[in-house]
Amino acid sequence: MPLIRYIGRAAKTLALTFLFDWTQIIRHPIGSLTTLIVYPLTSGLMVVVSVGFRLIGRFKKQTEQHPKMFDEVEQELVNTAGDFLQSSFGLAYDKITKITHHNDYADARYIRPSFNIDVAEFLLVLSALMYEREEPPSGEYSSNDGELDRNTDYIREKAHHWGLEFKSLSELGTSASPFCGAFWDPHKNFVVIAFKGTTPTDFAEWIVDASIMRTDGRTQLFGEVHEGFYRMLFGNEKKGRSKLIESYSYRNILKNLLGIISTINGGKINVWVTGHSLGSALASLFYARLMRSPADLPDDCILRDAYIYGTPCIGNGEFAINFSSLCNTPSNRFNTCWRVIDDKDIVCNVPVGFDDLEVLQYVSDNYIFDYAHVGEAIRLFQDGRKPKTEVAGLLEEREEGNVEISDDVDDDEEKYRFVPAFLKDHFTFSYLRAIKKARPYFPSSKKTKELYKEPQPVPICLNNDQVDNNVKKAV
């Protein structure tokens, strides 16, 4: 039973934390007290949630309809985003390491961020579409990766409507609804690997989200990682083994991706990663592994960027620092994980942690809230305010003000009219509205592609090693 296993792991983590370092009670009294409170509290909360799900399950009816947001997607968005997704922008990659990089430090194209608002909207739609897998009569999905593509008729139907193909890649080792799939255009050289997020009515997924105990991630990644997320991708591996021979989700994803690559007409295939909520956490770990070992990808694949939405913290400070290091190794590497945040979305603030690297260096490894985000954050707002980001040169110079967009409340939003903003801002329809309102602050795909067409000299002001980000905004 998932609940019993969860309580057992929480109790084991709590006991081992103090058994091997009892002195932290004296050295870190606040952190120790927090640990003693949080684990029993979350276990009790999961018991209450479990009872609630059992009661609701007795009255549950299958009356849900597919969101209207998919019917409102314009083909122009699909085409524009698709053109950007397949553009290589003159990037190269090492045939052995497969690290995506540029070859010219004197080319101004590569000091500009490659974030694209059309891609952000399109990949959000694909992340949202991953939720639309039909629930089987038994209520449980097959955890066998040999039985893929069941219950995905609606997803494939919508993908075909937009000129795309869809295939499931892995059930992620669970009979719950999370899974991984791929979208691609047979006539364009890109593949989008997407992970499904948390279904609010699936208790098994709540257990995964609540497994805030960290596990040693160094066998596949680095640092310590959220245990629930890590196990879905890499299984319950045995630490210290020199070579893992078991089949696990990450390996199955790559194996099934190989079959897709062979059907695409083109040269180098651009691989993008996306997901929302739980899906964004899994996408982050998947992307982190590819950043560490891009040679895992099939031949002729180029790792591009990740666009993730509503992302919780997934690892400790060491994990975040190592991820940042990979983004800059080598220094001409051209990969970015774009972490999109919708206004007050509370999921982006859990588990509680510290993003300030100066603070993280003083946080104990055993501290329960030693969590940090990864990637470049872009915070959007529901009222159309100018987005916030620390990435220089990303936003257009524009006066702040309300962006005209229809405020008509559709059926998808009507159901959540009385839901608090910190919860409602986590839903995909809220992210879609925020992206549409933020559009005027970002360059269009046409303008972005124009920037990357021809080599451009770096302005003299940027040749100064002491230049700060305020100067770079002038580029």
C-alpha positions as CSV (number, residue, x, y, z in Angstrom):
1,M,0.0,0.0,0.0
2,P,1.6,3.3,-1.0
3,L,0.6,5.1,2.2
4,I,2.2,2.5,4.4
5,R,5.4,2.6,2.3
6,Y,5.4,6.4,2.5
7,I,5.0,6.4,6.3
8,G,7.7,3.7,6.6
9,R,10.2,5.7,4.5
10,A,9.5,8.9,6.5
11,A,10.1,7.1,9.8
12,K,13.3,5.5,8.5
13,T,14.6,8.9,7.2
14,L,13.8,10.5,10.5
15,A,15.5,7.8,12.6
16,L,18.6,7.6,10.4
17,T,19.0,11.4,10.4
18,F,19.5,11.5,14.2
19,L,21.1,8.1,14.6
20,F,24.2,9.1,12.5
21,D,24.3,12.7,13.6
22,W,22.7,13.2,17.0
23,T,24.8,16.2,17.7
24,Q,22.8,18.3,15.2
25,I,20.2,18.7,18.0
26,I,22.7,20.9,19.7
27,R,24.4,22.4,16.6
28,H,21.2,23.1,14.6
29,P,18.3,23.1,17.1
30,I,15.8,24.9,14.8
31,G,16.5,22.6,11.9
32,S,16.3,19.5,14.1
33,L,13.0,20.7,15.6
34,T,11.6,21.3,12.1
35,T,12.6,17.8,11.0
36,L,11.0,16.3,14.0
37,I,7.7,18.1,13.2
38,V,7.6,17.9,9.4
39,Y,7.9,14.2,8.8
40,P,5.2,13.1,11.3
41,L,3.0,16.0,10.2
42,T,3.2,15.1,6.5
43,S,2.6,11.4,7.3
44,G,-0.6,12.4,9.3
45,L,-1.7,14.7,6.4
46,M,-1.3,11.9,3.9
47,V,-3.5,9.7,6.1
48,V,-6.2,12.3,6.1
49,V,-5.9,12.8,2.3
50,S,-6.1,9.1,1.8
51,V,-9.4,8.9,3.8
52,G,-10.7,11.8,1.8
53,F,-9.9,10.2,-1.5
54,R,-11.6,7.0,-0.5
55,L,-14.8,8.9,0.4
56,I,-14.7,10.9,-2.8
57,G,-14.1,7.8,-4.8
58,R,-17.4,6.4,-3.8
59,F,-19.2,9.2,-5.5
60,K,-16.9,9.9,-8.3
61,K,-18.5,10.1,-11.8
62,Q,-16.7,10.2,-15.1
63,T,-18.2,13.5,-16.3
64,E,-15.0,15.4,-17.1
65,Q,-14.7,17.0,-20.5
66,H,-11.6,17.9,-22.3
67,P,-10.6,21.6,-21.8
68,K,-11.5,24.0,-24.5
69,M,-8.0,25.4,-24.6
70,F,-7.0,22.7,-27.2
71,D,-9.8,23.7,-29.6
72,E,-8.6,27.3,-29.5
73,V,-5.0,26.6,-30.5
74,E,-4.3,28.3,-33.8
75,Q,-2.3,26.5,-36.5
76,E,-0.2,29.6,-37.0
77,L,1.1,29.1,-33.4
78,V,1.9,25.5,-34.2
79,N,3.7,26.4,-37.4
80,T,5.7,29.3,-35.9
81,A,6.8,27.4,-32.9
82,G,7.6,24.4,-35.0
83,D,9.9,26.4,-37.3
84,F,11.7,27.7,-34.2
85,L,12.0,24.3,-32.6
86,Q,13.7,22.9,-35.7
87,S,16.1,25.9,-36.2
88,S,19.7,25.1,-35.3
89,F,20.8,28.8,-35.3
90,G,24.3,27.7,-36.5
91,L,24.9,25.7,-33.4
92,A,27.3,22.7,-33.5
93,Y,27.8,19.7,-31.3
94,D,30.7,17.5,-30.5
95,K,30.1,14.1,-32.2
96,I,31.6,12.3,-29.2
97,T,30.3,14.2,-26.2
98,K,27.2,15.6,-28.1
99,I,27.4,18.8,-26.2
100,T,25.5,21.6,-27.9
101,H,27.7,24.7,-28.4
102,H,28.6,27.6,-30.6
103,N,32.0,28.2,-32.2
104,D,32.4,31.9,-32.2
105,Y,32.9,34.0,-29.0
106,A,32.9,37.1,-31.1
107,D,29.3,36.4,-32.4
108,A,26.7,38.5,-30.6
109,R,24.0,36.0,-31.4
110,Y,25.2,33.7,-28.6
111,I,25.2,36.2,-25.8
112,R,21.5,36.7,-26.3
113,P,19.0,34.4,-24.5
114,S,17.2,32.0,-26.8
115,F,13.8,32.1,-25.0
116,N,10.9,32.2,-27.4
117,I,7.4,33.2,-26.3
118,D,5.7,31.1,-29.1
119,V,7.6,28.0,-28.1
120,A,6.7,28.7,-24.4
121,E,3.0,28.8,-25.3
122,F,3.1,25.8,-27.6
123,L,5.1,23.6,-25.2
124,L,2.7,24.6,-22.4
125,V,-0.2,23.4,-24.5
126,L,1.6,20.1,-25.1
127,S,2.3,19.8,-21.4
128,A,-1.4,20.4,-20.7
129,L,-2.4,17.9,-23.4
130,M,-0.5,15.2,-21.5
131,Y,-3.2,15.3,-18.8
132,E,-5.9,14.1,-21.3
133,R,-5.1,10.4,-21.2
134,E,-8.3,8.5,-20.6
135,E,-8.6,6.7,-17.3
136,P,-9.0,2.9,-17.7
137,P,-12.1,1.2,-16.2
138,S,-10.0,-0.4,-13.4
139,G,-8.7,3.0,-12.4
140,E,-5.1,1.8,-12.8
141,Y,-2.8,2.1,-15.7
142,S,-0.4,-0.6,-16.8
143,S,3.1,0.0,-15.3
144,N,4.6,-2.2,-18.1
145,D,6.4,-0.2,-20.7
146,G,5.6,-3.0,-23.1
147,E,2.0,-1.8,-23.2
148,L,2.4,1.8,-24.2
149,D,0.0,4.1,-26.1
150,R,-3.1,2.7,-24.4
151,N,-5.8,5.3,-23.5
152,T,-4.0,8.1,-25.5
153,D,-6.5,8.4,-28.4
154,Y,-7.5,12.0,-27.6
155,I,-3.8,13.1,-27.3
156,R,-3.0,11.5,-30.6
157,E,-6.1,13.0,-32.2
158,K,-5.2,16.5,-31.2
159,A,-1.6,16.0,-32.2
160,H,-2.7,14.9,-35.7
161,H,-5.0,17.9,-36.0
162,W,-1.9,20.1,-35.6
163,G,0.2,18.0,-38.0
164,L,2.1,16.2,-35.2
165,E,2.7,12.6,-34.2
166,F,2.5,11.3,-30.6
167,K,3.9,8.2,-28.9
168,S,4.1,7.2,-25.3
169,L,7.7,6.6,-24.2
170,S,7.4,5.2,-20.7
171,E,4.8,4.6,-17.9
172,L,7.5,5.7,-15.4
173,G,7.3,2.5,-13.5
174,T,3.9,3.2,-11.9
175,S,0.3,2.2,-12.3
176,A,-0.7,5.8,-11.5
177,S,-1.3,8.3,-14.4
178,P,2.1,10.0,-14.8
179,F,3.8,9.0,-18.0
180,C,6.2,10.3,-20.6
181,G,5.6,10.8,-24.3
182,A,7.0,12.5,-27.4
183,F,5.5,14.9,-30.0
184,W,7.2,15.4,-33.3
185,D,6.6,16.5,-36.9
186,P,7.7,13.9,-39.4
187,H,8.7,16.7,-41.8
188,K,10.6,18.8,-39.3
189,N,13.7,17.9,-37.4
190,F,12.6,18.3,-33.8
191,V,11.2,16.1,-31.0
192,V,9.5,17.4,-27.8
193,I,9.7,15.0,-24.8
194,A,6.9,15.8,-22.4
195,F,6.0,14.5,-18.9
196,K,2.5,14.5,-17.5
197,G,1.9,16.3,-14.2
198,T,-0.2,15.6,-11.1
199,T,-3.8,14.7,-11.4
200,P,-5.5,16.3,-8.4
201,T,-7.7,13.2,-7.9
202,D,-4.9,10.6,-8.0
203,F,-3.7,9.8,-4.4
204,A,-0.7,7.8,-5.7
205,E,0.6,11.0,-7.3
206,W,0.1,12.9,-4.1
207,I,2.4,10.4,-2.4
208,V,5.1,11.0,-5.0
209,D,4.8,14.8,-4.5
210,A,4.9,14.5,-0.7
211,S,8.0,12.2,-0.7
212,I,10.2,15.2,0.3
213,M,12.9,12.9,1.7
214,R,16.0,13.4,-0.4
215,T,18.0,10.5,-1.8
216,D,21.6,10.3,-3.0
217,G,21.4,11.2,-6.7
218,R,25.1,10.7,-7.6
219,T,24.6,7.4,-9.4
220,Q,22.8,9.2,-12.2
221,L,23.0,12.9,-11.4
222,F,24.7,14.8,-8.5
223,G,23.9,16.0,-5.0
224,E,20.7,14.9,-3.3
225,V,17.4,14.8,-5.0
226,H,13.7,14.6,-4.1
227,E,13.1,10.9,-3.5
228,G,9.7,10.7,-5.1
229,F,10.7,12.3,-8.4
230,Y,14.0,10.5,-8.6
231,R,12.6,7.0,-8.2
232,M,10.1,7.5,-11.0
233,L,12.9,8.1,-13.5
234,F,15.7,6.0,-12.1
235,G,14.0,3.4,-10.0
236,N,15.0,2.1,-6.6
237,E,18.5,1.4,-7.6
238,K,21.2,-0.1,-5.4
239,K,23.8,2.5,-4.5
240,G,27.5,1.6,-5.1
241,R,26.9,-0.8,-8.0
242,S,29.4,-0.1,-10.7
243,K,26.9,-0.8,-13.5
244,L,23.1,-0.9,-13.5
245,I,21.7,-3.6,-15.7
246,E,18.0,-3.3,-14.7
247,S,15.5,-1.6,-16.9
248,Y,14.2,1.7,-15.6
249,S,12.2,4.6,-16.9
250,Y,15.0,6.8,-18.1
251,R,16.6,4.1,-20.1
252,N,13.2,3.0,-21.6
253,I,12.5,6.6,-22.7
254,L,15.7,6.7,-24.6
255,K,15.2,3.3,-26.1
256,N,11.7,4.2,-27.4
257,L,13.0,7.6,-28.6
258,L,15.4,5.8,-30.9
259,G,12.5,4.4,-32.8
260,I,11.0,7.8,-33.3
261,I,14.2,9.4,-34.5
262,S,14.4,6.9,-37.4
263,T,11.1,8.1,-38.8
264,I,12.0,11.8,-39.0
265,N,13.2,13.2,-42.3
266,G,16.0,15.6,-41.7
267,G,19.6,16.0,-40.5
268,K,20.4,16.7,-36.9
269,I,17.3,16.3,-34.6
270,N,16.7,19.0,-32.0
271,V,15.5,17.5,-28.7
272,W,13.4,19.7,-26.4
273,V,12.0,18.8,-22.9
274,T,8.8,20.1,-21.2
275,G,6.3,19.4,-18.4
276,H,4.0,21.0,-15.9
277,S,3.8,20.4,-12.1
278,L,5.0,16.9,-11.3
279,G,5.7,16.7,-15.0
280,S,8.1,19.7,-14.8
281,A,9.9,18.1,-11.9
282,L,10.5,14.9,-13.9
283,A,11.4,16.9,-17.0
284,S,14.0,18.8,-14.9
285,L,15.6,15.6,-13.7
286,F,15.5,14.1,-17.2
287,Y,17.1,17.3,-18.6
288,A,19.7,17.4,-15.8
289,R,20.8,13.9,-16.7
290,L,21.0,14.8,-20.4
291,M,23.0,17.9,-19.5
292,R,25.4,15.7,-17.5
293,S,25.5,13.0,-20.2
294,P,24.2,14.2,-23.6
295,A,25.8,11.2,-25.2
296,D,22.9,9.2,-23.8
297,L,20.8,10.6,-26.7
298,P,20.6,8.7,-30.0
299,D,23.0,9.6,-32.7
300,D,22.2,12.8,-34.7
301,C,20.3,14.3,-31.7
302,I,21.1,17.8,-30.4
303,L,20.0,18.6,-26.9
304,R,18.3,22.0,-26.9
305,D,16.3,23.8,-24.1
306,A,13.8,22.8,-21.5
307,Y,10.6,24.7,-20.9
308,I,9.1,23.8,-17.5
309,Y,6.0,25.2,-15.8
310,G,4.8,25.2,-12.2
311,T,8.0,23.6,-11.0
312,P,8.7,22.6,-7.4
313,C,12.2,22.3,-6.0
314,I,13.8,19.0,-7.0
315,G,17.2,18.9,-5.3
316,N,19.4,20.3,-2.6
317,G,21.9,23.2,-2.9
318,E,24.7,20.9,-4.2
319,F,22.4,19.6,-6.9
320,A,21.5,23.2,-8.0
321,I,25.1,24.3,-8.0
322,N,26.2,21.3,-10.1
323,F,23.4,21.9,-12.5
324,S,24.5,25.5,-12.9
325,S,28.0,24.4,-13.5
326,L,26.9,22.0,-16.3
327,C,25.2,24.9,-18.0
328,N,28.6,26.6,-18.2
329,T,30.7,23.6,-19.2
330,P,32.2,24.2,-21.7
331,S,31.8,28.0,-21.5
332,N,30.3,28.1,-25.0
333,R,27.6,25.6,-24.2
334,F,24.2,26.7,-25.5
335,N,21.6,25.0,-23.3
336,T,19.1,26.6,-21.0
337,C,16.3,25.3,-18.7
338,W,13.6,27.9,-18.7
339,R,11.5,27.8,-15.5
340,V,8.2,29.6,-16.1
341,I,6.3,30.8,-13.0
342,D,2.7,32.0,-13.0
343,D,2.3,34.9,-10.5
344,K,1.3,33.4,-7.1
345,D,1.7,29.7,-7.9
346,I,2.4,28.0,-4.6
347,V,3.8,24.8,-6.1
348,C,6.8,26.9,-7.2
349,N,7.6,27.5,-3.6
350,V,7.6,23.9,-2.3
351,P,9.4,22.1,-0.8
352,V,10.6,25.2,1.2
353,G,14.2,26.0,0.4
354,F,16.7,28.6,-0.4
355,D,17.6,29.9,-3.9
356,D,20.3,32.3,-2.7
357,L,23.7,30.6,-3.2
358,E,25.2,32.7,-0.4
359,V,22.7,31.3,2.0
360,L,22.9,27.7,0.7
361,Q,26.6,27.5,1.6
362,Y,25.6,27.8,5.3
363,V,22.8,25.2,5.2
364,S,23.5,21.8,6.7
365,D,23.2,18.8,4.4
366,N,20.8,17.2,6.8
367,Y,18.5,20.2,7.0
368,I,15.1,19.1,5.7
369,F,14.6,22.3,3.8
370,D,18.0,22.2,2.0
371,Y,16.2,22.6,-1.4
372,A,16.9,24.9,-4.3
373,H,15.5,25.6,-7.8
374,V,17.4,25.1,-11.0
375,G,17.1,26.9,-14.4
376,E,16.5,30.5,-15.4
377,A,13.3,31.8,-13.7
378,I,10.7,33.9,-15.6
379,R,7.8,35.1,-13.5
380,L,4.7,36.1,-15.4
381,F,1.7,38.0,-14.0
382,Q,-2.1,37.6,-14.4
383,D,-2.6,41.4,-14.5
384,G,-0.2,41.8,-17.5
385,R,2.6,43.4,-15.6
386,K,6.1,43.2,-17.0
387,P,7.6,39.8,-16.4
388,K,10.5,39.4,-13.9
389,T,13.7,37.7,-14.8
390,E,17.4,38.0,-14.1
391,V,18.3,37.1,-17.6
392,A,19.7,40.2,-19.3
393,G,18.4,41.2,-22.7
394,L,15.4,38.8,-22.6
395,L,12.6,41.4,-22.4
396,E,11.7,44.1,-24.9
397,E,11.8,47.7,-23.8
398,R,8.2,48.6,-23.3
399,E,6.1,50.7,-21.1
400,E,4.2,48.7,-18.5
401,G,0.5,48.6,-18.7
402,N,-2.5,46.3,-19.1
403,V,-2.3,44.0,-22.1
404,E,-5.5,43.7,-24.0
405,I,-6.8,40.1,-23.9
406,S,-10.2,38.7,-23.5
407,D,-11.2,38.3,-19.9
408,D,-14.2,36.2,-20.6
409,V,-14.3,33.3,-18.2
410,D,-14.6,30.0,-20.0
411,D,-15.8,26.7,-18.7
412,D,-12.3,25.6,-17.7
413,E,-11.9,28.6,-15.4
414,E,-15.5,28.8,-14.2
415,K,-15.0,25.5,-12.3
416,Y,-12.3,27.2,-10.2
417,R,-13.8,30.6,-9.8
418,F,-13.6,30.4,-6.0
419,V,-10.2,28.7,-5.8
420,P,-7.6,30.9,-4.1
421,A,-5.1,32.6,-6.5
422,F,-2.1,30.7,-5.0
423,L,-3.8,27.5,-6.1
424,K,-5.5,28.6,-9.3
425,D,-2.3,30.1,-10.7
426,H,-0.9,26.6,-10.8
427,F,-3.4,25.3,-13.4
428,T,-2.4,25.2,-17.0
429,F,-5.2,27.5,-18.2
430,S,-3.8,30.2,-15.8
431,Y,-0.3,29.7,-17.2
432,L,-1.7,30.1,-20.7
433,R,-3.5,33.4,-19.8
434,A,-0.3,34.7,-18.2
435,I,1.8,33.8,-21.3
436,K,-0.7,35.6,-23.6
437,K,-0.6,38.7,-21.4
438,A,3.2,38.7,-21.4
439,R,3.6,38.4,-25.2
440,P,4.2,42.1,-25.8
441,Y,7.3,42.1,-23.5
442,F,9.1,39.4,-25.6
443,P,10.5,39.4,-29.1
444,S,8.4,37.6,-31.7
445,S,9.6,34.4,-33.3
446,K,10.2,36.3,-36.5
447,K,12.4,38.8,-34.8
448,T,14.2,36.2,-32.8
449,K,15.0,34.2,-36.0
450,E,16.2,37.4,-37.7
451,L,18.6,37.9,-34.8
452,Y,20.1,34.5,-35.4
453,K,20.3,34.5,-39.2
454,E,23.7,36.1,-39.7
455,P,26.7,36.4,-37.4
456,Q,26.8,39.7,-35.6
457,P,29.8,41.4,-34.0
458,V,29.8,41.8,-30.2
459,P,29.4,45.5,-29.3
460,I,32.5,47.2,-28.0
461,C,30.9,47.8,-24.6
462,L,30.6,44.1,-24.1
463,N,34.3,43.5,-24.6
464,N,34.9,45.0,-21.2
465,D,35.3,42.1,-18.7
466,Q,33.8,44.3,-16.0
467,V,30.5,45.1,-17.8
468,D,27.4,44.4,-15.8
469,N,24.0,43.1,-16.7
470,N,22.6,46.6,-17.0
471,V,25.0,47.3,-19.9
472,K,24.2,44.0,-21.6
473,K,20.5,45.0,-21.7
474,A,21.5,47.4,-24.4
475,V,22.4,44.6,-26.8
